[in-house]
Amino acid sequence: MIRSNFAITRLIILPYGALLALYMLVVGGGGAWLYLQVRAVETRSLIGGLLARAGPLADRLSSVDAIASMEEPDAWLVSGVRDLFAEYPSLRGVFVRGQDRGLEMGVAADGAVSTRAAAPLPPDRRRASADPPPAQRLHAESGARFLIRFDLTPATEPLVSLDLSFDRPMLLARVNAGLGAISQAILWFSLAGGASILLAVGITVIAMRTTRQVERYFQEIYRRASVTEMAAELVHDLRNPLTVLRTNIKALLVSPDHTREIVDELDRDIVALNDKLSGFLKLTRSHDDSFAPTDIGALIRDAARLAGPVLARHGLEIELDIPPDLPRPVLQEAAIHDALLNVIINAAESGQKEGSVLVRVETQPRQGAMAIVVEDRGDGIPDEHLPRLFDAFFTTKPQGNGLGLAIVQRVVRAHHGRIRAENLPQGGARIVITLPLEQKEPPHWLKSLKKISRT
């Protein structure tokens, strides 16, 4: 059967999984980067406006005795503080502090400016020039209050500081208000990208269904061609036995004294024809037995037991090398049992001399698989016959029908396994069957396809 390489994991899971990961990286990472960049711009714009607005007040205070000006505020100071509070609702206080005392100016609800005492600068207070930029501190700090500081005295004099105390959540809200447009753009871009992926998945599913329909069509053509070819070979193989049958039937009229001998020969020929037709049916029949964990050792022993009469007829013995505690591969037990029996009988009829040993049926656990090795000490397989050994109706035995190993190969392939034949250096041949321990569950669409193809 033709099997499509476009498995569901290759068509959907892997490419669209990679696409989804790339999409999340671009949209998630890129969106986050873009958001942070815009937020930084909005923050610098806001803080830059605050610094520009408060800068003239700080410059003027640095040119006078700032604390004295706060104790008895001049008209310019009152006006400047009032304008700051009016322009920035998030402003909570204006502080001028030195090493030994401090003052705070505020505005009441009626617009009146008041002054009251405040705590002096702490001894370990650094100069504002040593702090990180205010735009950086706004998002790094976590307190409810955010200070913008100005140094009013040079580094050679005792520090006097102008501090503007703002409500930090209100400043952040003002920054976030400017991010609304970019947040919406990122959201719409994400939705558009997600819709594109869903559309691509839908197109792929439709293409996949179309591919499966075309595949089913070619499978049917292949199946019919294969059956036709095998039927033609079968007809060709049946002509000679039918000719012999016809000759023997006519011989009954010519030689009535040899009726028993002729009837016995007719019976043998009919049995041979029946065996060939039965083998042909087995070769073309699909195996629908259920898969189940199987005791492979018990299966081999039973096949060897059933092959005992054939081995005894050839004067041969069988040697089994089956380790204990073998893994239990998932198999169609009856099909594998018949295949093993066929290989053992084929080895028994390989031309060995009486008294020699059918050297072992051996099991070899491998990585994720089980190997079954059947060796004989017969005549071996001519090199020119090795490529055709598993072809239907190909045989080198006078009484063979050429279907046994073809059926074995079909069973092994149905288990996603491998089979090969080779000659041994010391004489004889070896058949190696490798079966996976687990069988992959076919996808639901493939089960449905098989049901459709049978109707």
C-alpha positions in Angstrom: 0.0 0.0 0.0 1.2 3.5 -0.8 1.6 5.5 2.4 1.6 9.3 2.3 4.6 11.1 3.7 2.4 14.0 4.7 1.6 12.6 8.1 -0.4 14.8 10.4 2.6 15.5 12.6 4.5 16.8 9.7 1.6 18.8 8.2 0.2 20.4 11.3 1.9 19.8 14.6 5.5 20.5 13.6 5.2 23.4 11.2 2.4 25.1 13.0 4.0 24.5 16.3 7.1 26.1 15.1 5.1 28.9 13.6 3.2 29.4 16.8 6.5 29.5 18.8 7.9 32.1 16.3 4.6 34.1 16.5 4.8 34.1 20.3 8.4 35.2 20.2 7.7 38.0 17.7 4.4 39.2 19.1 5.2 38.5 22.7 8.8 39.5 22.8 8.5 42.2 20.2 5.3 43.6 21.7 6.9 43.7 25.1 10.0 45.4 23.7 7.9 47.9 21.8 5.7 48.6 24.9 8.8 49.2 27.1 10.3 51.5 24.5 7.2 53.6 24.2 6.8 53.6 28.0 10.3 54.9 28.3 9.6 57.7 25.9 6.3 58.6 27.7 8.2 58.6 31.0 11.0 60.7 29.8 8.5 63.2 28.3 6.6 63.4 31.6 9.6 63.7 33.8 11.3 66.1 31.3 8.2 68.3 31.6 8.3 68.2 35.4 12.1 69.1 35.4 11.6 71.9 32.9 8.7 73.3 34.9 10.4 73.1 38.3 13.9 74.0 37.1 13.4 77.8 37.2 12.1 77.6 40.7 15.2 75.6 41.8 17.5 78.0 40.0 16.0 81.0 41.8 16.1 79.3 45.2 19.7 78.4 44.7 20.6 82.0 44.2 19.1 83.1 47.6 18.8 81.7 51.1 16.3 79.1 50.3 15.3 78.3 53.8 14.8 81.9 54.7 12.7 82.4 51.6 10.5 79.5 52.7 10.1 81.0 56.2 8.9 84.3 54.8 7.9 83.5 51.2 8.1 86.2 48.7 5.4 86.7 46.1 7.4 85.0 43.4 7.8 81.9 45.5 4.1 81.7 46.5 3.1 82.2 42.9 5.5 79.6 41.6 4.5 77.0 44.1 0.8 77.7 43.5 1.3 77.3 39.7 3.1 74.0 40.2 0.2 72.6 42.4 -2.3 73.8 39.8 -0.5 72.3 36.9 0.3 68.9 38.5 -2.5 67.4 40.6 -0.2 64.6 41.6 2.1 67.1 43.4 1.8 66.5 47.2 4.5 68.9 48.7 7.4 71.2 48.0 10.3 70.8 50.5 13.4 72.8 51.2 15.7 71.1 53.6 19.1 71.6 55.0 21.3 69.7 57.5 19.6 71.1 60.6 16.1 72.0 59.6 13.5 71.8 56.8 10.3 73.4 55.6 7.3 72.2 53.5 5.0 74.3 51.4 1.5 73.1 50.4 -1.7 74.5 48.9 -5.0 74.2 50.6 -8.3 73.6 48.8 -9.0 77.3 48.6 -5.7 77.9 46.9 -3.9 79.4 49.9 -0.2 78.5 50.2 1.0 77.4 53.7 4.4 76.6 55.2 5.2 74.2 58.0 8.2 72.6 59.5 9.6 69.4 57.9 12.3 66.9 58.9 15.9 68.0 58.0 18.1 66.0 55.6 19.3 62.7 56.9 23.1 62.5 57.5 23.6 60.0 54.7 21.6 61.9 52.1 23.4 61.9 48.8 23.3 64.7 46.3 20.7 64.5 43.5 23.5 64.3 41.0 24.5 60.9 42.4 21.0 59.4 42.1 19.8 57.5 39.0 17.8 59.6 36.5 14.2 60.3 37.7 12.7 58.7 34.5 14.5 55.5 35.5 13.6 55.7 39.2 9.8 56.1 38.5 9.4 52.5 37.4 12.2 51.0 39.6 10.9 52.3 42.9 7.8 50.9 44.7 6.8 53.6 47.3 3.7 55.7 47.2 5.7 58.9 46.9 8.1 59.9 44.2 10.7 62.6 44.8 12.3 64.8 42.2 15.3 66.4 43.9 17.4 69.5 43.1 20.6 70.4 44.8 20.5 74.2 45.7 24.1 74.5 47.0 27.4 73.6 45.3 29.4 70.6 46.4 31.7 72.7 48.4 29.0 73.9 50.7 26.6 72.1 53.1 23.8 70.5 51.1 20.4 72.2 50.8 17.8 70.3 48.8 14.6 71.2 47.0 12.4 68.1 46.9 9.1 67.9 44.9 7.0 65.0 46.3 4.5 63.5 43.8 1.9 60.7 44.1 3.7 57.9 42.3 0.5 55.9 41.2 -0.9 59.1 39.6 2.3 59.7 37.6 2.3 56.0 36.5 -1.4 56.4 35.5 -0.5 59.4 33.4 2.3 57.5 31.7 0.0 54.5 31.0 -2.7 56.8 29.5 -0.2 57.6 26.7 0.3 53.8 26.1 -3.3 53.1 25.2 -2.8 53.4 21.5 0.3 51.1 21.4 -1.5 48.5 23.6 -4.4 48.5 21.2 -2.1 48.1 18.2 -0.3 45.2 19.8 -3.7 43.6 20.7 -5.0 44.0 17.1 -1.8 42.7 15.7 -1.9 39.6 17.9 -5.5 38.9 16.9 -4.7 39.4 13.2 -1.7 37.0 13.6 -3.8 34.4 15.4 -6.6 34.6 12.8 -3.9 34.2 10.1 -2.6 31.0 11.8 -6.1 29.6 12.1 -6.8 30.4 8.5 -3.6 28.6 7.5 -4.5 25.6 9.6 -7.9 25.5 7.9 -6.4 25.7 4.4 -3.9 22.9 5.4 -6.7 20.7 6.7 -8.6 21.2 3.4 -5.5 20.5 1.4 -4.8 17.5 3.6 -8.3 16.0 3.0 -7.8 16.6 -0.7 -4.4 14.9 -0.6 -5.9 12.0 1.2 -8.7 11.6 -1.4 -6.1 11.7 -4.2 -3.9 9.2 -2.2 -6.9 6.9 -1.7 -7.5 7.0 -5.5 -3.9 6.0 -6.2 -4.0 3.4 -3.5 -6.9 1.8 -5.2 -5.1 1.9 -8.5 -2.0 0.5 -6.9 -4.0 -2.2 -5.2 -5.8 -3.2 -8.3 -2.6 -3.3 -10.3 -0.9 -5.3 -7.6 -3.7 -7.8 -7.4 -3.9 -8.0 -11.2 -0.2 -8.7 -11.4 -0.3 -11.4 -8.7 -3.4 -12.9 -10.4 -1.6 -13.0 -13.7 1.3 -14.8 -12.1 -1.1 -17.1 -10.3 -2.9 -18.0 -13.6 0.5 -18.6 -15.2 1.5 -20.9 -12.3 -1.8 -22.8 -12.4 -1.6 -23.6 -16.1 1.0 -26.4 -15.8 -0.8 -28.2 -12.9 -4.1 -27.9 -14.8 -2.5 -29.4 -17.8 -1.2 -32.3 -15.7 -4.7 -32.7 -14.2 -6.2 -32.8 -17.7 -3.6 -35.3 -18.9 -4.3 -37.6 -15.8 -8.0 -37.4 -16.4 -7.6 -38.5 -20.0 -5.3 -41.2 -18.8 -8.1 -42.7 -16.8 -9.8 -43.5 -20.1 -6.7 -44.8 -21.7 -5.3 -46.8 -18.8 -8.2 -47.9 -16.5 -5.9 -50.5 -14.9 -3.9 -47.7 -13.3 -6.9 -45.8 -11.9 -5.7 -45.8 -8.3 -2.3 -44.4 -9.1 -3.8 -41.8 -11.4 -6.4 -40.8 -8.7 -3.7 -40.5 -6.1 -1.7 -38.3 -8.4 -4.8 -36.2 -9.1 -5.4 -35.8 -5.4 -1.9 -34.6 -4.8 -2.2 -32.1 -7.6 -5.5 -30.8 -6.3 -4.1 -30.4 -2.8 -1.1 -28.5 -4.2 -3.5 -26.2 -6.2 -5.6 -25.7 -3.0 -2.5 -24.7 -1.0 -1.4 -22.3 -3.7 -4.9 -20.6 -3.8 -5.0 -20.5 0.0 -1.6 -18.8 0.1 -2.7 -16.3 -2.5 -5.8 -15.5 -0.4 -3.6 -15.0 2.7 -1.3 -12.7 0.7 -4.1 -10.5 -0.5 -6.2 -10.5 2.7 -5.8 -7.6 5.1 -4.8 -8.3 8.7 -7.4 -6.8 11.0 -6.5 -8.6 14.2 -6.1 -6.4 17.2 -2.6 -5.6 18.5 -1.8 -6.6 22.1 1.3 -7.1 24.3 2.6 -10.6 23.4 4.8 -13.1 25.1 7.2 -13.5 22.2 9.0 -16.4 23.8 5.9 -18.5 24.2 4.9 -17.6 20.6 8.3 -18.9 19.3 8.1 -22.1 21.4 4.6 -22.9 20.1 5.7 -22.3 16.5 8.7 -24.6 17.0 6.3 -27.2 18.5 4.0 -27.1 15.5 7.0 -27.3 13.1 8.2 -30.5 15.0 6.7 -33.0 12.5 8.3 -31.3 9.5 11.7 -31.1 11.3 11.4 -34.8 12.3 10.6 -35.8 8.7 13.9 -34.2 7.7 15.8 -35.7 10.7 16.5 -32.3 12.1 16.5 -30.7 15.6 15.7 -27.2 16.6 17.6 -25.1 19.2 16.0 -22.2 20.9 17.8 -19.3 22.5 15.2 -17.2 24.3 16.4 -15.1 27.2 14.0 -14.8 30.2 12.1 -11.6 31.0 11.9 -10.5 27.4 9.9 -7.3 26.7 6.3 -7.9 25.5 6.1 -6.3 22.1 2.7 -5.2 20.8 1.8 -7.6 18.0 -1.0 -9.3 16.1 -0.3 -12.6 17.8 -1.9 -15.0 15.2 -0.3 -13.3 12.2 3.2 -13.3 13.8 2.8 -16.9 14.9 2.0 -18.0 11.4 4.9 -16.0 10.0 7.4 -17.6 12.5 6.0 -21.1 11.7 6.5 -20.4 8.0 10.1 -19.2 8.5 11.0 -22.2 10.6 9.5 -24.7 8.1 11.2 -22.9 5.3 14.5 -23.3 7.2 13.8 -27.0 7.7 13.4 -27.5 4.0 16.6 -25.7 3.1 18.6 -28.9 2.1 20.2 -29.7 5.4 21.6 -33.2 5.9 19.9 -35.4 8.5 21.3 -35.1 12.0 22.3 -31.5 11.6 20.8 -28.9 13.8 18.5 -26.1 12.7 20.7 -23.7 14.6 18.6 -21.7 16.7 15.7 -19.4 16.7 17.2 -16.5 18.7 15.7 -13.4 20.2 17.7 -10.2 20.6 16.1 -7.3 22.4 17.3 -4.0 20.8 16.7 -0.3 21.2 12.9 -0.1 21.1 12.6 -3.3 19.0 12.8 -7.1 19.1 14.9 -9.1 16.6 14.1 -12.7 15.9 16.9 -14.6 14.1 16.3 -18.0 12.4 19.4 -19.8 11.1 19.9 -23.0 9.2 22.8 -25.1 7.9 21.4 -25.8 4.5 22.5 -25.0 1.0 22.2 -21.3 1.5 20.6 -18.9 -1.0 22.2 -18.2 -4.4 23.3 -14.5 -4.6 21.1 -14.0 -7.7 18.0 -15.1 -5.8 18.5 -12.9 -2.7 16.8 -9.8 -4.2 13.7 -11.8 -5.2 13.5 -14.1 -2.1 10.4 -12.3 -0.8 8.6 -11.9 -4.1 5.2 -13.6 -4.5 5.3 -16.9 -6.5 9.2 -16.9 -6.6 10.5 -20.3 -5.4 13.5 -22.6 -6.0 11.8 -25.6 -4.4 10.3 -28.2 -6.7 7.1 -28.4 -4.5 7.0 -24.8 -3.4 4.5 -22.2 -4.4 6.6 -19.1 -3.7 4.1 -17.5 -1.3 5.4 -18.4 2.2 8.1 -15.7 2.5 6.0 -13.2 0.6 3.3 -13.6 3.3 5.9 -13.3 6.1 7.2 -10.1 4.6 3.6 -8.7 4.4 2.9 -9.5 8.0 6.2 -7.9 9.2 5.6 -4.8 7.2 2.1 -4.5 8.6 3.8 -4.3 12.0 6.2 -1.6 10.7 9.0 -4.0 11.1 11.8 -5.2 8.8 12.9 -8.6 7.4 16.1 -9.5 5.6 17.9 -12.6 4.5 21.6 -13.3 4.2 24.0 -16.2 3.8 26.2 -17.4 6.7 30.0 -17.7 6.1 30.0 -21.2 7.4 27.1 -22.3 5.2 23.4 -21.9 5.5 21.2 -18.9 5.7 19.8 -16.5 8.2 16.5 -14.7 8.3 16.3 -11.7 10.6 12.9 -10.2 11.6 12.9 -6.9 13.5 9.7 -5.8 15.1 9.1 -2.6 17.1 8.0 -3.0 20.7 5.2 -0.5 20.4 2.8 0.1 17.5 1.9 3.7 16.8 -1.8 4.4 17.1 -3.1 5.6 13.6 -4.8 9.0 13.7 -8.6 9.1 13.7 -8.8 10.5 10.2 -6.8 7.4 8.9 -9.2 5.0 10.6 -12.1 6.8 9.0 -10.3 6.7 5.6 -9.9 2.9 5.9 -13.6 2.5 6.7 -14.5 4.6 3.7 -12.2 2.7 1.4 -13.8 -0.6 2.4 -17.3 0.6 1.6 
